[in-house]
């Protein structure tokens, strides 16, 4: 039991520190559709989230009131002309649905929240938040797609520049612009960039939907002449994607602009892209996400003032039936910069910069020389033994940027329409000898807020967390890609589903995964098959087991982590269709037919799991999640139907694959892990199966052999069955195969393969050897949940009730983690000293927690800060 502290069994820190003043409950961190003050939101009934904070222990929200106004002043004074919820007796702070007047396109709504604590005392009204409606009706679009004709016989296409001059003659009240592209765009006003977003409008299946962005440009327009411009690149639309030849959705980039200007006198102007705009080719002579960019600074089209010359007029094409939808997920942005740590010169005139971190983005080049000098940048993750860059694993991706100098002054170049996955930058053609400041790594990612922190006393494990985070940072770029460097970069579903829970710890990915699960639905075939990659690209076959199942697993994960029933409801028809797609052709409940590519436990270490075993296990798991989803959504008849189907699949799994002693067909680590994790076994055989798993690991000298599909469940399953000591051995191993082995070889991200490089064989098959591939980093979930001890209660999703259950071991003397959940910050920090286990816990207001201690004692606590002391074991 918990050791008695002076005068108390449980010592709340809130009682140790003086609490000054009344125990107010303050509403903060107001968000709409997971975003802070979004503009261009086309959701008719958006949802509100906020957190409540209090210095008092056990404080809860007993009621709230939301006021939505057409003016900021109105909201600040509680005047809800758009909606006043009134005082609602409820502790709800998440997923509260707007129920006010329908907003018109472009309308801004301002909102505040007032909360009442458990004693009925009201808070001060929150600060004012807002959202702006996007284009709410298709008929409100007046712009046309514009672009230049296709250039024949061009293997590398130049970018297109389009622009329009216009005059402002009177004072402006408000101005905003909607923008999109079939391809990518970079928009400017008088030559200066609009917004900080990169690779807009993001990747979707352009045949199903195209995103647009909205920007407030009120402060950017001036009296007199103005010029709006747009550079257009190929991007995912008509550039190379995966290993295709390009032109997957169309054969040229086209842009779309609609600017709305409101004047103080009440009048209004609309400026739209059409055939009256001007167009030209310019400095970007070639652009491609995979191949790179070629930029000739002598040909710049500045678009920063009056544009003299004879210009082309673009083709103008009317909007078609493909819907334009507002971008709701965080855009790609610059999130960091990295200075090189070392320069080498493996050959004369060849300079290699080591950034000491595998990253995704591009290199900023600083250079000075004469007009026409050409500098080439190539990118790689690894070096050859002779110090030159290793590019064989890039396959068909050239990953090369070229800059031609204008000359006569210092110049700085950053690409616009390409990105690379790299640690090393090779520079050739540089005039003179480049210094350390000639290259800077510019890190790009979808700007998902960082929510998780993890650290412990083992530096190898800390490095593992670093590598997991950077793998997610680089590959969560518009869609969750598998890798960022070679000719692939696709939204592989198997990778995404096994890593989703880890992703939800590291970052707030609610909006990001909401968007991507729509891509998953868009990729579903008419028969009901999800795809292997979303957006669907390349191989057109339906999804494999554990890959297609992402269409069920990821929406359920988002629901669990963020309490998002709307997403679950919207994705439910597709989830159900997937299960029916499998069930309809497998009447004996063993998933053999329609298993399509059936990758199995991809890239396992010579420990293959029979394909039908793995497929059937996932069939049962996805059916179970569908049944649970039906229960959550109140679909009782469906719930009963799919619970019965789940039970039938379990029975078939046991009959076909499990013997009386608990041996599972295949006798692999993954087959045992999956059977236990998915609850597919009779109670009387579970212990035997767990022992077989442990024996299998022991036979491999305490090393893992799982591939993509099994690895995420390995340590959680061992811990659940009382074998955490073995889980810690796997975590802290640094010999092959292990996470630590790649770290010892210098890895700064997660590798695709356990043997991407070994000291005995060197590089693995370059046909599939990424050094930035997050799948095997799915152990991060266990590190947060079991090492540090932060988990959710599945019965109360979104961390409304928190599980604090650290499981010390592995020689660790301390560990700590925090999570900025949708209800507020949760933290767990423990230290072992002198046979005692000390635990500090912070539980956010309006939540509760169950705390498990190593001696077996359990405590139920409300919000606050607590310190526990316990013997390290029973």
KEKOL-563662 format. One record per residue (C-alpha): x, y, z. Coordinates in steps of 0.5 Angstrom, whole numbers, padded with zeros to 4 digits, always signed. Last residue first. Layout:
REM residues N
XYZ
...
END
This chain:
REM residues 874
+0010-0012-0006
+0014-0007-0011
+0018-0001-0011
+0015+0001-0004
+0010+0007-0005
+0011+0015-0004
+0005+0019-0008
+0005+0026-0009
-0001+0030-0012
-0003+0036-0016
-0010+0037-0018
-0016+0034-0021
-0020+0029-0018
-0017+0023-0015
-0018+0015-0015
-0012+0011-0011
-0010+0004-0013
-0005+0000-0009
-0001-0006-0012
+0006-0004-0009
+0008-0001-0016
+0002+0005-0016
-0004+0005-0020
-0007+0012-0020
-0014+0013-0023
-0016+0020-0025
-0021+0025-0025
-0023+0031-0030
-0026+0038-0030
-0019+0041-0028
-0013+0038-0030
-0009+0032-0027
-0002+0033-0025
+0002+0027-0022
+0008+0027-0018
+0011+0019-0016
+0016+0017-0011
+0018+0010-0011
+0022+0008-0006
+0027+0002-0005
+0033+0008-0004
+0031+0012-0010
+0026+0011-0016
+0023+0017-0019
+0017+0018-0022
+0014+0024-0026
+0007+0024-0029
+0003+0030-0033
-0003+0032-0036
-0005+0038-0039
-0012+0040-0041
-0018+0037-0043
-0016+0036-0050
-0010+0033-0048
-0003+0037-0047
+0001+0031-0045
+0006+0031-0040
+0012+0025-0039
+0017+0023-0034
+0022+0018-0032
+0026+0016-0027
+0031+0011-0024
+0031+0007-0030
+0034+0000-0030
+0029-0003-0035
+0023-0003-0030
+0018+0002-0027
+0011+0001-0029
+0007+0007-0029
+0000+0007-0029
-0004+0014-0029
-0011+0013-0032
-0015+0019-0034
-0022+0020-0034
-0024+0026-0039
-0018+0024-0043
-0022+0024-0049
-0025+0018-0048
-0029+0016-0042
-0030+0008-0043
-0023+0008-0046
-0020+0011-0040
-0014+0014-0042
-0007+0013-0041
-0001+0017-0038
+0004+0012-0034
+0011+0015-0036
+0014+0008-0038
+0007+0005-0039
+0003+0009-0043
+0008+0014-0046
+0013+0009-0047
+0008+0004-0050
+0005+0009-0055
+0012+0011-0057
+0013+0003-0059
+0010+0006-0065
+0017+0008-0068
+0017+0002-0072
+0012+0005-0077
+0016+0012-0077
+0020+0011-0084
+0026+0016-0084
+0032+0012-0086
+0028+0009-0092
+0031+0002-0095
+0027-0001-0100
+0030-0002-0107
+0036+0000-0104
+0037-0007-0101
+0040-0006-0095
+0046-0002-0093
+0053-0005-0090
+0053-0012-0089
+0057-0013-0082
+0056-0006-0079
+0049-0006-0081
+0045-0001-0085
+0037-0001-0086
+0037-0008-0082
+0031-0006-0077
+0028-0003-0084
+0024+0003-0085
+0029+0007-0080
+0026+0011-0075
+0030+0018-0074
+0036+0021-0072
+0040+0014-0073
+0047+0014-0072
+0049+0007-0072
+0048+0006-0065
+0041+0009-0066
+0040+0004-0071
+0042-0001-0066
+0038+0002-0060
+0031+0000-0064
+0033-0007-0064
+0035-0012-0068
+0041-0012-0068
+0044-0010-0061
+0043-0004-0057
+0037-0007-0053
+0034-0002-0048
+0027-0003-0051
+0027-0010-0052
+0030-0011-0045
+0024-0006-0042
+0019-0011-0045
+0022-0017-0042
+0022-0014-0035
+0014-0012-0037
+0012-0019-0037
+0006-0019-0033
+0001-0020-0038
-0001-0013-0040
+0006-0011-0040
+0008-0016-0045
+0002-0014-0049
+0004-0007-0049
+0011-0008-0051
+0009-0012-0057
+0003-0008-0060
+0006-0003-0064
+0011-0008-0067
+0006-0013-0070
+0004-0010-0076
+0011-0006-0078
+0015-0013-0077
+0016-0017-0071
+0023-0020-0069
+0024-0018-0062
+0031-0019-0058
+0031-0023-0052
+0037-0028-0054
+0032-0030-0060
+0030-0036-0056
+0028-0031-0050
+0023-0028-0055
+0020-0034-0057
+0020-0036-0050
+0016-0030-0048
+0011-0031-0054
+0010-0038-0051
+0009-0035-0044
+0004-0030-0047
+0000-0036-0051
+0000-0040-0044
-0003-0035-0040
-0008-0033-0045
-0010-0041-0046
-0016-0041-0040
-0019-0034-0042
-0020-0037-0049
-0017-0033-0054
-0018-0027-0059
-0017-0021-0055
-0014-0017-0060
-0008-0016-0056
-0007-0023-0054
-0008-0026-0062
-0004-0020-0064
+0002-0021-0060
+0002-0029-0061
+0002-0028-0068
+0007-0023-0068
+0012-0027-0064
+0012-0032-0069
+0009-0040-0068
+0006-0040-0075
+0000-0043-0073
-0002-0041-0066
+0001-0046-0060
-0004-0045-0054
-0004-0052-0051
-0010-0054-0054
-0008-0051-0061
-0010-0045-0064
-0010-0043-0072
-0017-0046-0075
-0021-0047-0069
-0019-0041-0065
-0019-0036-0071
-0026-0039-0073
-0029-0038-0066
-0026-0031-0066
-0029-0029-0073
-0036-0032-0070
-0035-0027-0064
-0034-0021-0068
-0040-0023-0073
-0044-0023-0066
-0041-0017-0064
-0043-0014-0071
-0050-0015-0071
-0051-0013-0064
-0048-0007-0065
-0052-0006-0072
-0058-0007-0068
-0056-0002-0062
-0054+0004-0067
-0053+0009-0061
-0047+0012-0064
-0042+0009-0058
-0045+0002-0059
-0044+0003-0066
-0037+0005-0065
-0036-0001-0061
-0039-0006-0066
-0034-0003-0071
-0028-0003-0067
-0030-0011-0066
-0031-0012-0073
-0024-0008-0074
-0021-0013-0069
-0024-0019-0072
-0022-0018-0079
-0015-0016-0076
-0014-0023-0073
-0017-0026-0080
-0011-0022-0084
-0006-0024-0079
-0007-0032-0079
-0009-0032-0086
-0002-0029-0088
+0002-0034-0084
+0007-0030-0080
+0014-0029-0082
+0019-0029-0077
+0026-0028-0081
+0026-0021-0078
+0019-0018-0080
+0019-0013-0086
+0012-0013-0087
+0008-0017-0082
+0003-0020-0088
+0003-0016-0094
-0003-0018-0097
-0004-0015-0103
-0011-0017-0104
-0014-0020-0098
-0021-0020-0102
-0021-0028-0101
-0017-0031-0095
-0020-0028-0089
-0023-0034-0085
-0030-0032-0083
-0033-0039-0086
-0037-0034-0090
-0031-0030-0093
-0034-0027-0099
-0039-0022-0096
-0035-0022-0089
-0029-0018-0093
-0034-0012-0096
-0039-0012-0091
-0033-0010-0086
-0031-0005-0091
-0038-0002-0092
-0039-0002-0084
-0033+0003-0084
-0035+0007-0090
-0042+0008-0086
-0038+0010-0080
-0034+0015-0082
-0039+0021-0081
-0041+0018-0074
-0034+0017-0072
-0032+0024-0074
-0038+0027-0070
-0037+0022-0064
-0030+0026-0063
-0028+0024-0056
-0021+0027-0057
-0016+0021-0056
-0021+0015-0056
-0025+0018-0062
-0019+0020-0066
-0017+0012-0065
-0023+0010-0067
-0023+0014-0074
-0016+0011-0074
-0018+0004-0073
-0023+0003-0078
-0020+0006-0085
-0014+0004-0082
-0016-0003-0083
-0015-0003-0091
-0007-0003-0089
-0008-0009-0083
-0011-0014-0088
-0009-0011-0095
-0013-0005-0099
-0016-0005-0106
-0012-0006-0112
-0011+0001-0116
-0003+0000-0115
-0001+0008-0117
-0005+0012-0112
-0011+0012-0108
-0010+0018-0103
-0010+0014-0099
-0005+0008-0100
-0007+0001-0099
-0014+0002-0101
-0021+0001-0097
-0025-0004-0101
-0033-0003-0100
-0035-0005-0107
-0035+0002-0110
-0028+0003-0108
-0026+0007-0102
-0021+0012-0104
-0025+0018-0102
-0026+0015-0095
-0019+0015-0094
-0018+0022-0096
-0024+0024-0091
-0019+0020-0086
-0014+0025-0088
-0018+0031-0086
-0020+0028-0079
-0013+0026-0078
-0010+0033-0079
-0015+0036-0075
-0014+0031-0069
-0007+0031-0070
-0005+0035-0063
+0002+0032-0063
+0007+0027-0059
+0001+0023-0056
-0004+0023-0062
+0002+0020-0066
+0003+0015-0062
-0004+0012-0062
-0004+0013-0070
+0003+0009-0071
+0000+0002-0073
-0006+0006-0077
-0001+0010-0081
+0004+0005-0083
-0001+0000-0085
-0005+0006-0089
+0001+0008-0093
+0000+0016-0095
+0005+0016-0100
+0012+0019-0101
+0014+0014-0106
+0020+0016-0111
+0025+0017-0105
+0026+0022-0099
+0020+0023-0095
+0018+0016-0093
+0011+0013-0091
+0007+0019-0091
+0001+0021-0086
-0002+0027-0091
-0001+0034-0092
+0006+0033-0089
+0006+0028-0083
+0012+0025-0085
+0018+0029-0083
+0015+0031-0076
+0013+0024-0075
+0020+0021-0076
+0022+0027-0072
+0018+0025-0066
+0020+0018-0066
+0027+0019-0067
+0027+0024-0061
+0023+0019-0057
+0029+0014-0059
+0034+0019-0057
+0031+0019-0050
+0031+0011-0050
+0038+0011-0051
+0039+0017-0046
+0036+0012-0040
+0034+0017-0034
+0027+0018-0037
+0024+0024-0042
+0017+0025-0045
+0014+0031-0048
+0007+0031-0051
+0003+0036-0054
+0006+0039-0060
+0001+0043-0065
+0000+0040-0072
+0004+0045-0077
+0004+0040-0082
+0012+0039-0083
+0017+0043-0086
+0025+0044-0083
+0029+0049-0087
+0036+0046-0087
+0041+0052-0087
+0047+0052-0092
+0052+0058-0094
+0053+0059-0087
+0058+0054-0086
+0063+0057-0091
+0063+0056-0098
+0069+0056-0102
+0069+0060-0109
+0063+0060-0113
+0059+0054-0111
+0059+0049-0117
+0057+0043-0113
+0054+0043-0106
+0052+0036-0103
+0047+0037-0097
+0047+0031-0092
+0041+0030-0087
+0036+0029-0092
+0028+0028-0094
+0027+0033-0100
+0022+0038-0101
+0019+0042-0108
+0015+0047-0110
+0018+0054-0107
+0025+0053-0107
+0030+0057-0102
+0035+0062-0105
+0039+0067-0102
+0043+0072-0106
+0049+0077-0104
+0050+0082-0110
+0053+0082-0117
+0050+0076-0120
+0043+0074-0122
+0045+0067-0120
+0043+0060-0123
+0040+0055-0117
+0039+0048-0118
+0036+0043-0114
+0036+0036-0114
+0032+0030-0111
+0033+0026-0117
+0028+0021-0114
+0028+0015-0119
+0031+0010-0113
+0032+0015-0107
+0036+0009-0104
+0042+0010-0109
+0043+0017-0106
+0049+0016-0102
+0053+0022-0101
+0060+0022-0102
+0064+0021-0096
+0068+0015-0099
+0064+0010-0094
+0058+0012-0098
+0054+0017-0094
+0047+0017-0091
+0040+0021-0092
+0042+0025-0098
+0040+0031-0102
+0043+0034-0108
+0044+0042-0109
+0047+0045-0115
+0050+0052-0116
+0050+0055-0123
+0054+0062-0124
+0050+0065-0130
+0051+0072-0127
+0057+0073-0122
+0058+0070-0115
+0055+0071-0108
+0051+0065-0105
+0047+0064-0099
+0043+0057-0100
+0037+0055-0096
+0036+0048-0096
+0030+0044-0096
+0024+0040-0092
+0024+0034-0089
+0030+0032-0083
+0035+0027-0082
+0039+0031-0076
+0047+0032-0076
+0046+0037-0081
+0052+0035-0085
+0054+0039-0091
+0058+0036-0096
+0062+0040-0101
+0064+0038-0108
+0069+0042-0111
+0075+0037-0111
+0072+0031-0108
+0070+0028-0101
+0070+0035-0098
+0067+0035-0091
+0063+0041-0088
+0060+0040-0081
+0055+0041-0076
+0050+0045-0081
+0045+0050-0078
+0038+0047-0077
+0032+0051-0078
+0025+0049-0075
+0017+0049-0076
+0017+0052-0083
+0009+0051-0085
+0005+0045-0088
-0002+0047-0087
-0006+0045-0080
-0012+0041-0082
-0019+0045-0084
-0018+0047-0091
-0024+0049-0094
-0028+0045-0099
-0028+0046-0107
-0033+0041-0110
-0031+0037-0116
-0037+0039-0121
-0034+0044-0125
-0031+0051-0124
-0030+0055-0131
-0024+0055-0134
-0019+0061-0136
-0013+0060-0141
-0008+0065-0138
-0007+0072-0142
+0001+0073-0144
+0005+0079-0143
+0008+0084-0147
+0012+0088-0142
+0011+0093-0136
+0009+0090-0130
+0007+0096-0125
+0009+0093-0118
+0011+0087-0114
+0010+0082-0119
+0017+0080-0118
+0018+0075-0125
+0025+0073-0124
+0029+0071-0130
+0036+0072-0128
+0035+0068-0122
+0034+0062-0125
+0031+0057-0121
+0031+0049-0122
+0027+0045-0117
+0027+0038-0115
+0026+0031-0117
+0021+0029-0112
+0016+0035-0111
+0017+0037-0118
+0019+0044-0121
+0023+0046-0127
+0025+0053-0130
+0022+0057-0124
+0025+0064-0126
+0019+0066-0130
+0014+0063-0135
+0008+0068-0136
+0001+0070-0135
-0003+0076-0134
-0011+0076-0132
-0016+0078-0136
-0018+0071-0137
-0021+0070-0130
-0018+0070-0123
-0023+0074-0119
-0024+0081-0116
-0030+0082-0112
-0032+0089-0110
-0036+0091-0104
-0040+0098-0102
-0042+0099-0095
-0038+0106-0094
-0033+0103-0090
-0031+0098-0096
-0031+0091-0096
-0027+0087-0101
-0027+0080-0103
-0022+0077-0107
-0023+0070-0111
-0017+0067-0113
-0016+0060-0117
-0010+0057-0120
-0008+0052-0125
-0002+0047-0126
-0002+0043-0132
-0003+0036-0134
-0009+0033-0130
-0010+0028-0124
-0004+0023-0125
+0000+0028-0129
+0006+0024-0127
+0010+0018-0129
+0008+0014-0123
+0014+0012-0118
+0010+0015-0112
+0008+0022-0114
+0011+0026-0120
+0008+0032-0122
+0001+0034-0125
-0003+0034-0118
+0002+0032-0113
+0006+0039-0114
+0006+0042-0121
+0007+0049-0119
+0003+0056-0119
+0006+0062-0118
+0001+0067-0116
+0000+0075-0116
-0004+0080-0113
-0002+0087-0115
-0005+0094-0112
-0005+0101-0115
-0008+0106-0110
-0010+0106-0103
-0007+0100-0100
-0008+0093-0099
-0004+0089-0094
-0008+0091-0087
-0015+0088-0089
-0011+0081-0093
-0015+0076-0088
-0013+0070-0092
-0017+0064-0094
-0015+0057-0096
-0018+0052-0101
-0018+0045-0102
-0020+0040-0108
-0025+0035-0107
-0026+0028-0111
-0022+0028-0117
-0017+0032-0114
-0016+0026-0109
-0013+0031-0104
-0006+0034-0103
-0005+0040-0100
-0008+0047-0102
-0002+0049-0101
+0005+0047-0101
+0007+0052-0096
+0003+0056-0091
+0006+0063-0088
+0001+0068-0091
+0001+0072-0097
+0008+0073-0099
+0010+0080-0101
+0011+0082-0109
+0005+0087-0109
+0001+0082-0106
+0003+0075-0106
+0001+0068-0107
+0005+0061-0107
+0001+0056-0111
+0001+0048-0111
-0003+0043-0116
-0010+0044-0118
-0010+0051-0114
-0013+0055-0109
-0014+0061-0106
-0020+0065-0102
-0018+0072-0101
-0020+0077-0095
-0021+0084-0094
-0025+0089-0089
-0027+0096-0088
-0023+0099-0093
-0022+0106-0094
-0023+0109-0102
-0020+0108-0109
-0017+0101-0109
-0014+0100-0115
-0013+0093-0119
-0007+0090-0122
-0008+0082-0124
-0003+0077-0124
-0001+0070-0126
+0006+0066-0126
+0007+0059-0128
+0012+0054-0126
+0017+0051-0131
+0016+0043-0133
+0021+0038-0133
+0020+0033-0138
+0018+0038-0143
+0016+0035-0150
+0010+0040-0150
+0009+0046-0146
+0002+0045-0143
-0002+0051-0144
-0002+0057-0139
-0006+0057-0132
-0013+0060-0130
-0019+0056-0126
-0025+0061-0126
-0027+0065-0120
-0035+0067-0118
-0036+0062-0112
-0042+0064-0108
-0046+0059-0112
-0042+0053-0109
-0045+0056-0102
-0042+0057-0095
-0035+0060-0098
-0031+0060-0092
-0034+0062-0085
-0030+0066-0080
-0028+0064-0073
-0027+0068-0067
-0025+0068-0060
-0026+0073-0055
-0023+0072-0048
-0027+0068-0043
-0032+0071-0039
-0030+0072-0032
-0032+0065-0028
-0038+0064-0025
-0039+0061-0018
-0044+0055-0017
-0040+0051-0012
-0038+0046-0017
-0035+0052-0022
-0039+0056-0027
-0036+0057-0034
-0037+0063-0038
-0035+0062-0046
-0034+0067-0051
-0035+0068-0059
-0034+0072-0065
-0037+0070-0071
-0034+0073-0078
-0038+0072-0084
-0034+0070-0091
-0040+0066-0094
-0046+0067-0089
-0047+0064-0082
-0053+0060-0080
-0056+0063-0074
-0054+0059-0068
-0053+0052-0065
-0046+0051-0065
-0044+0044-0063
-0040+0043-0056
-0035+0038-0058
-0031+0039-0052
-0032+0043-0045
-0038+0039-0042
-0039+0039-0035
-0046+0041-0036
-0052+0045-0033
-0053+0050-0039
-0053+0057-0038
-0056+0060-0044
-0053+0058-0051
-0053+0065-0054
-0053+0065-0061
-0052+0070-0067
-0054+0076-0063
-0050+0074-0057
-0049+0080-0053
-0044+0078-0047
-0040+0084-0047
-0034+0081-0050
-0038+0078-0055
-0042+0084-0057
-0035+0088-0058
-0032+0083-0062
-0038+0083-0067
-0043+0078-0070
-0044+0075-0063
-0043+0068-0061
-0045+0067-0053
-0043+0061-0050
-0045+0059-0043
-0043+0054-0038
-0045+0049-0032
-0042+0045-0027
-0035+0045-0029
-0030+0042-0024
-0025+0043-0019
-0022+0037-0015
-0016+0041-0012
-0016+0049-0013
-0011+0053-0017
-0016+0052-0023
-0016+0052-0031
-0022+0050-0035
-0021+0048-0042
-0024+0050-0049
-0027+0046-0055
-0033+0049-0060
-0036+0045-0065
-0038+0048-0072
-0045+0047-0075
-0045+0050-0082
-0037+0047-0083
-0034+0052-0088
-0029+0055-0084
-0025+0060-0088
-0022+0063-0082
-0020+0059-0076
-0019+0063-0069
-0015+0057-0066
-0016+0050-0069
-0019+0044-0066
-0026+0045-0070
-0027+0052-0066
-0022+0053-0061
-0022+0057-0054
-0015+0055-0050
-0018+0058-0043
-0024+0058-0039
-0022+0060-0032
-0025+0056-0026
-0025+0060-0019
-0023+0057-0013
-0023+0064-0009
-0017+0067-0007
-0010+0065-0005
-0009+0057-0005
-0002+0056+0000
+0002+0050-0003
+0002+0044+0001
-0006+0043+0000
-0005+0044-0008
+0001+0039-0007
-0004+0033-0005
-0001+0029+0000
-0004+0022+0000
-0004+0018+0006
-0003+0024+0011
-0001+0027+0017
+0007+0026+0015
+0007+0021+0009
+0004+0014+0010
+0007+0009+0005
+0002+0007+0000
+0000+0000+0000
END
